[in-house]
Amino acid sequence: MVNYLIDIKSDYWQIDSSGTKYSFYFDFIPDGYFRETIKKITYNILTIGNTTVATQNRYNYALKHVF
């Protein structure tokens, strides 16, 4: 289990993993409920550590094209 210093209330997260900085944006999601749900899911997956930060960053980037 990995613990990142993330302010879950913020719509912008910056995570340093293995010397690389990854940025996560959630401000493009129009509905507050979906935004909060996606942030919680992303945070839980990052803390469990079953996928890498780079993979989660790609998922977050792909979400921009959906909304």
PyMOL commands that set and color helices and strands:
alter all, ss='L'
color gray80, all
select helices_A, chain A and resi 32-48+53-66
alter helices_A, ss='H'
color red, helices_A
select strands_A, chain A and resi 12-17+20-25
alter strands_A, ss='S'
color yellow, strands_A
deselect
rebuild
show_as cartoon
